[in-house]
């Protein structure tokens, strides 16, 4: 953290939490529809009030009990999987961040599938539950907007993998390109591109080359202020 102008310049964060999750997922009805739900819990076993901030518990070292997932799904072979409700999303910058007691989860509708060498993902997310919270907040608030406006996020990603495509793409084997766009109206837009190339040199040695590009800036009414970064 930035050093304060006065007073102590150290922060102690400490907690011991106990908990877990309980989930249910049905089978596929007519190979087309299923539903599922997951409840999460994190309880303080040792959590001094003055040492908040570990991310294991809620604000002020409070317990967390929340139905983090509750969804229905429709599918058509491998081409389309439609999910609606509370769900896990793991698409680049929108992800579970699952390195504490419970993950981030999201509310909205998403559709994903695979067509040849391209895996696509698109959705509209209305709200997010942070990993240390038991409430869902709209995506503008999750991005730091404090003036009360309610906005969702339009999320689109493409993952190109020639190895899963026709034989005509065999010469591109080893290449993989991920493209993501994250748009919150009147707040920001983020573009992320990650091409990578992998090649086996021997049974024990492999070469991997990659690059990442990110462009992010404010849009519309600029509810988080005017900014541009890359």
FENTAFEN-V363894 format. One record per residue. N is the residue number from 1. RES is the residue in one letter. SS is DSSP state (H for helix, E for strand, C for the rest). PHI is phi in whole degrees, 0 to 359 (* if undefined). NEAR is the number of other ideal C-beta (glycine too) atoms within 8 Angstrom. Layout:
n: {N:N}
res: {RES:RES}
ss: {SS:SS}
phi: {PHI:PHI}
near: {NEAR:NEAR}
This chain:
n: {1:2:3:4:5:6:7:8:9:10:11:12:13:14:15:16:17:18:19:20:21:22:23:24:25:26:27:28:29:30:31:32:33:34:35:36:37:38:39:40:41:42:43:44:45:46:47:48:49:50:51:52:53:54:55:56:57:58:59:60:61:62:63:64:65:66:67:68:69:70:71:72:73:74:75:76:77:78:79:80:81:82:83:84:85:86:87:88:89:90:91:92:93:94:95:96:97:98:99:100:101:102:103:104:105:106:107:108:109:110:111:112:113:114:115:116:117:118:119:120:121:122:123:124:125:126:127:128:129:130:131:132:133:134:135:136:137:138:139:140:141:142:143:144:145:146:147:148:149:150:151:152:153:154:155:156:157:158:159:160:161:162:163:164:165:166:167:168:169:170:171:172:173:174:175:176:177:178:179:180:181:182:183:184:185:186:187:188:189:190:191:192:193:194:195:196:197:198:199:200:201:202:203:204:205:206:207:208:209:210:211:212:213:214:215:216:217:218:219:220:221:222:223:224:225:226:227:228:229:230}
res: {X:X:X:X:X:X:X:X:X:X:X:X:X:X:X:X:X:X:X:X:X:X:X:X:X:X:X:X:X:X:X:X:X:X:X:X:X:X:X:X:X:X:X:X:X:X:X:X:X:X:X:X:X:X:X:X:X:X:X:X:X:X:X:X:X:X:X:X:X:X:X:X:X:X:X:X:X:X:X:X:X:X:X:X:X:X:X:X:X:X:X:X:X:X:X:X:X:X:X:X:X:X:X:X:X:X:X:X:X:X:X:X:X:X:X:X:X:X:X:X:X:X:X:X:X:X:X:X:X:X:X:X:X:X:X:X:X:X:X:X:X:X:X:X:X:X:X:X:X:X:X:X:X:X:X:X:X:X:X:X:X:X:X:X:X:X:X:X:X:X:X:X:X:X:X:X:X:X:X:X:X:X:X:X:X:X:X:X:X:X:X:X:X:X:X:X:X:X:X:X:X:X:X:X:X:X:X:X:X:X:X:X:X:X:X:X:X:X:X:X:X:X:X:X:X:X:X:X:X:X}
ss: {C:C:C:C:C:C:C:C:C:C:C:C:C:C:C:E:E:E:E:E:E:E:E:E:E:C:C:C:E:C:C:C:E:E:E:E:E:E:E:E:E:E:E:E:E:E:C:C:H:H:H:C:C:C:C:C:C:C:H:H:H:C:C:E:E:E:E:E:E:E:E:E:E:E:E:E:C:C:C:E:E:E:E:E:E:E:E:C:C:C:E:C:C:E:C:C:C:C:C:C:C:C:C:C:E:E:E:E:E:E:E:E:E:E:E:C:C:E:E:E:E:E:E:E:E:E:E:E:E:C:C:C:C:C:C:C:E:E:H:H:H:H:C:C:C:C:C:C:C:C:C:C:E:E:E:E:E:E:E:E:E:H:H:H:C:C:H:H:H:H:H:H:C:C:E:E:E:E:E:E:E:E:E:E:C:C:C:E:E:E:E:E:E:E:E:E:E:E:E:E:C:C:C:C:C:E:E:E:E:E:E:E:E:E:E:E:E:E:C:C:C:C:C:C:C:C:C:E:E:C}
phi: {*:300:293:289:294:205:84:299:249:239:230:251:240:208:196:236:240:235:169:166:214:228:230:222:221:283:282:276:280:56:58:228:232:212:219:199:204:220:252:242:213:219:243:287:263:214:207:300:301:279:235:291:116:285:87:279:232:286:304:63:64:276:284:233:222:206:283:287:227:198:216:237:226:237:220:227:48:263:279:217:229:259:236:231:116:277:204:280:231:227:228:63:287:252:205:290:45:273:233:231:288:223:268:294:226:225:252:154:231:226:223:217:177:232:234:60:275:246:257:245:211:217:187:235:256:269:206:222:252:292:293:245:220:249:233:264:237:294:292:293:295:297:276:106:285:246:260:94:292:249:223:257:240:265:243:222:220:227:233:260:227:302:298:264:261:290:298:298:263:301:293:263:305:104:271:215:233:249:231:227:226:232:234:245:306:68:236:202:227:236:244:227:232:221:272:221:229:237:216:279:271:217:293:249:240:226:258:223:238:201:215:229:227:226:227:222:202:288:221:58:284:53:294:256:94:270:209:209:211:205}
near: {3:3:4:7:2:3:4:4:5:4:5:6:8:9:14:9:12:6:11:5:10:6:9:7:6:8:4:9:8:5:5:8:9:10:9:12:10:12:11:15:12:13:8:11:7:7:13:8:7:5:12:12:6:10:7:10:16:11:6:6:11:8:9:15:7:12:9:12:13:8:12:9:12:9:10:6:5:4:7:10:9:10:12:8:9:12:12:8:13:6:10:9:8:11:9:10:8:8:3:10:10:13:10:11:13:13:12:13:8:14:11:10:10:9:6:7:10:10:9:12:13:9:12:10:15:8:13:12:15:8:12:10:11:7:6:7:10:10:14:13:10:10:10:6:12:5:5:5:8:7:13:13:12:11:17:10:13:12:12:11:10:12:7:7:9:6:4:5:10:7:4:7:8:8:10:12:11:14:11:15:12:14:11:14:9:11:15:13:10:12:10:14:11:11:10:11:11:9:8:8:6:5:3:3:6:7:9:8:6:8:6:7:9:9:8:11:9:11:10:8:4:10:12:10:6:5:9:7:6:6}
